[in-house]
């Protein structure tokens, strides 16, 4: 019986989401021949953590489901023991990359990858705290259904359980590395206010994440489909396509990985939205099969983003996302050129090749990023109000932001170089240290772990 890890990283109140994801975990345990580990990586304040713990206690029981609700104290303890076991020469740096003092969309998922290895799970299935499931006739539509139908199976075998197949004969001999879908609802990036205020400025801002050499037409097409997911059409009936999945068709609130997440991590860039999408590009570029289904999750924006502090923090992350693209586009292009050669004779990703591409990117001229910041500042000043106020804050931080974007890709190269050792170490690391209550007896801040 295989083990799977359904993970929910969160830094915001989300008791209702825990209840909903718990129901999906129960569905996976009851409907499929799996041991399910529901992993909640909780970075919230103690009062919110306690609310989440109460939601965990109320989850329905199932003999094949174990819930792990872990605060950052326990996460840091686990990571410290993993890094020590891996005998890395840069222990403190790795710990800072994996559990930074700040928001990192890539790092929180990298932690889930390491926990999954420790739990003996073959796959990782990620959900987000600012999303919810669609329903049909009052019943939730769980993405894990399609994920467990195909993930990890040889593509030729998985083809019997999907609606359509679009793979070459060689690709069909490989295992399905990714199953995912998108979302309906609000834009995945919280910039709808810009669109409402000035569609022309919106086009200018969104086009900044395109490669600088793209034509005006290519940028218009990118703007038209960016951050919109699957639009607004609600779920009616299942459809699934076995193919090389387009990264633009999958959101990280609705994705699962097999194998590849143990070979290459996600960029741990701090305060940078979109840093967790890297593996979607890698899977496609390497010619690894995936399944794109239509059980889209509903995306919504939390109220915190609309506060003064929340707005400024989010726009900071968006600006860093735009700057990260100078480096990521280079890596994506190099991976696309490499194609099948990204795989070794066993069909595994050549992590050293990916790391080398990231190292190359650190040497890129930053003139393009200077232009991005100029354009972003100009656009925000045109919008006025709080956007102009953010532009005022952006101006004196330019050099620091430019330096951080370059160091982020260097950090990713480093983490990729040692990732296999970290995963191997995690496989032999207990979730709790020997002096703590045995696994199954404790979780989070001393609250009971729930074996379902």
C-alpha positions, 0 to 999 in steps of 0.5 A: 500500500503506497503512502501519499502526502496531502499538504496544506501550508498556511500562514493565515487563519483557515480552519474552514479550509482545514476541514475541507482538505481533511474531507479530501484526505478522508476521500483519498483514504476511503476510495483508494488503496493508500495510506494518507498523511495530511500534513498541515505546515502552520506558520501562524501565531499561537492563537490561530494555531490553537484554532487550527488544532481544534479544527484538526480534532474535529476531522472525521476518523479513518483508519488509513489517515494520519494528520500531522499539524506542525508549527514552526518550532517543530518544523525547524527541529525536523529540518535541523536534524535533516540538514545535520544528517545530510552533513552539509557544510552550510547548515545555517544557510540551508535552514534559512532557505528552508524556513526563512523569517518571511514568506516563501511559497517555494520553501513551504512546499520544499518542507512538505517534500522533505516531510513526505520523504520522512513519512515514506510517501511516494507523492505530494498533493498541495492545496492552499489556504485561500481556496475552496472546492467546487460542489456538485449536488452538494458534494465537493469535487476533490482533485485528488480523485484524478491525482490518484487515478494516474500519478506515478503510473506508467503513462501507457497504463494511465492512458486507460483512465483518462479522457484523451491522450496526447503523447509520443510513444517514447513519452508513453513509456515514462511515469506520470510525474504531475497531475494538476488543474487550475482554479476559477474565481478571482485572479491568482495574483491580487492585481484585479484592482489595477485592472478595474482602475486602468486596463491599459496600466494593467496590460503594461504591468502584467506584460513585465513578466514576459521575456524582454525580447517578446513581441508586442503581440506575444505580450498581449496574448500573455496578458490575456491569459495570465492569472485567470486560471480556468476562468469562471465556468463551473465544473459539470463533468470530468475531463482529463488529458494525458499530455505534456502539461502546459504550466499556464494551465495548472495552479499550485493550489491544485497540483500533485507530484511524483518522483520529480519533487525528490530530485529538484526543489522549488526556488526558496525565494523570499517574499516572491510570489510565483516561486513555487511554479518551477517544477511545472516547467521542469516536468514539461521541458523534460518530456515527463507525462502529466495529466491535466484535469478539470476539477478546478479549485475556487480561488479567493483573496483574503481580507488581509491583502486589502489592508494597508500593510497587507497591500504593501507586502503583497505588492512587494512580493509581486515586484520581486516576482517580476524581477525573478523572471529575468533569471527564471526565463533563462533557466526555462529556455535552457531546460527547453533546449535540453529537452530529453537530455534533462533525464538520465538513463533511469528517467530521473532529472539531472539535478546538476544540469538544472543547478548549472543553468541556475548558476549561469543565470546569476551572471546575466546583465541586470539592465532588463530588471532596471527597466522593469522597475522603471516601468513598474514605478511609472505605472503605479504612479499613473494609478495614484493613491496607494499604488503611488505610495508603493512606488515611493517605497520602491524607489529607495529599495531598488538596489536591494531588490535587484541584489535579492533577485540575483541572490535568490537564483544563486540560493536555488542553485545551491539548494538544488545541488544538495537536494538529493542528500537532503531528501535521503537524509529526510527518509531516515529522520523521525518527525519528532526527536528521540526525546519527544513523545513518539510519532503518533503521540505528539504534533505541533506544539505538544497537541495530540497528533491524530491517527485517523 
